[in-house]
Amino acid sequence: MLRVAVVGSGPSGVYTAQALVAQDRVPDVRVHVLDRLPCPYGLVRYGVAPDHEKIKSLQNSLRTVLEHERTTFLGNVAVGSDGIPPERLGELYDAVVYCVGAATDRPLGIPGEELPGSFSATEFVSWYSAHPDAAAGGFALRALSVVVIGAGNVAVDVTRILARNAQDLRPTDVPHGALGTLSGSRVREIHMAGRRGPSQARFTTKELRELGGLPRVRVVVDEAELSLDPAYADPSAHLSPTVSSPPNVPPPTAAARRNVEVLRGWAAAGREGAGPGGPPVRTVRLRFFLRPVELLERDGRVAGVRFARTVPDGSGGVRDAGTYEDIGAGLVLRAVGYRGIPLPGLPFDPVRGTVPHLAGRVLRDGVPSPGEYVAGWIKRGPTGVIGSNRSCAKETVASLLDDAPLLAGRRSASTDPVAALRAYGLSPVEWDGWLSIERAEAALGRSLGRERVKIPDWAGLLSAARSGGPAGA
């Protein structure tokens, strides 16, 4: 028997487990999927916006893997400084695959970033996704104007949640406290700003179009900013994939051209009454070629963002134009990307924010470390879509299976890893405990006149895992 621990139960971890139990090269592989949280699914549960139900339905296919007869889910098991050290974990399993993702946001590195009222987008997403680590105080949403810094799907997600009618979220599993706060939001204007043009933005056309379909939301696009984009300036660039680009600069992708085309249409229309349902209640302003240089302060809190205006540099990047623009805001959300953090006991590349590896094999001083592997964002950085984790996991598993003759017998055959984890002082939540959490969240939803509602705190989740009874909202 080859016993493997997979640390992390998000898509990369579950796809790793799937590749291990589905293969036929090495017989009788048993997989324990460990997670610091008592709940599985990682960013599918705690990162996908509640109104993106189709993407969240991916949990159903991940569930099939975690219910496989040779897979065991063990939640509430931390690895590292707050839990079991990697070296001890390596003594319990023949191999360990770390799929711990990229757990923190990239900082802006500008003055005022730490002012009250300035938050990472991850903090906001964690709050409306009921992550148990979310700040207890949550978000008051008393500001009339919000600036979202970034031009990726996360920036679009938080912009959409701020702009939409909160009652549209009532059928989702958004926590009840967050739903109440969103219902009472005073936000009337959201500025989403990127430092480059729309053809270089990271959001998808589908996410972008969703903004234009929000009831009673006006979307404003500055045509003067769009005109700076190479895919806009050439009248045929948004139609023809054969238009030449400057030397050494790849032409805009088909997706980038679609984004520019959507924005071009909005700018031309003026978006005076975007979305159905009557006069607009909120306005979303999509801004481009703005680089944040400082968060402004008033009375000890954030009061806005100072941006340097940028222009294309002819080489695929941007340069400062020498002018500035201040946008007032009582709330600033920073959505400029994720970054991996060191896991105590594992090597770490601080520049890339990843664990050094060779085809998934962890490298210590440039040499593969027997029995240690990585997959997902901690392996390749925060790039790609959810499906990208499947091929990433397959590469790592192929390396592990190649190494299988060297790995067998590394652990004591008589050692029960679950019993050893308990002896170490941990209290694993097994699959039955997760099913109890699911039942408790369904009961909580019924008690509030809603469908399933997430339990947002550690105490409530662990209590539900033990008893299955409803917990507080």
Secondary structure, DSSP 8 states (H G I E B T S, - for coil): -EEEEEE--SHHHHHHHHHHHH--SSSSEEEEEE-SSSS-STHHHHTS-TT-HHHHTTHHHHHHHHTSTTEEEEBS--BSTTSB-HHHHHHHSSEEEE-----EE-----TTTTSTTEEEHHHHHHHHTT-TTS-TT------SEEEEE--SHHHHHHHHHHHS-GGGGTTS---HHHHHHHHT----EEEEE-SS-GGG----HHHHHHHHTSTTEEEEE-HHHHTTSHHHHSTTTTT-TT---STT-----HHHHHHHHHHHHHHHHTTTT-SSSSS-SEEEEEE-SEEEEEEEEETTEEEEEEEEEEEE-SSSSEEEEEEEEEEE-SEEEE-S-EE----TTS--BTTTTB--EETTEEEETTEEEEEEEE-THHHH-S-S-TTHHHHHHHHHHHHHHHTHHHHTTSS-TT--HHHHHHHTT---B-HHHHHHHHHHHHHHHHHTTSS-----SHHHHHHHHHH------
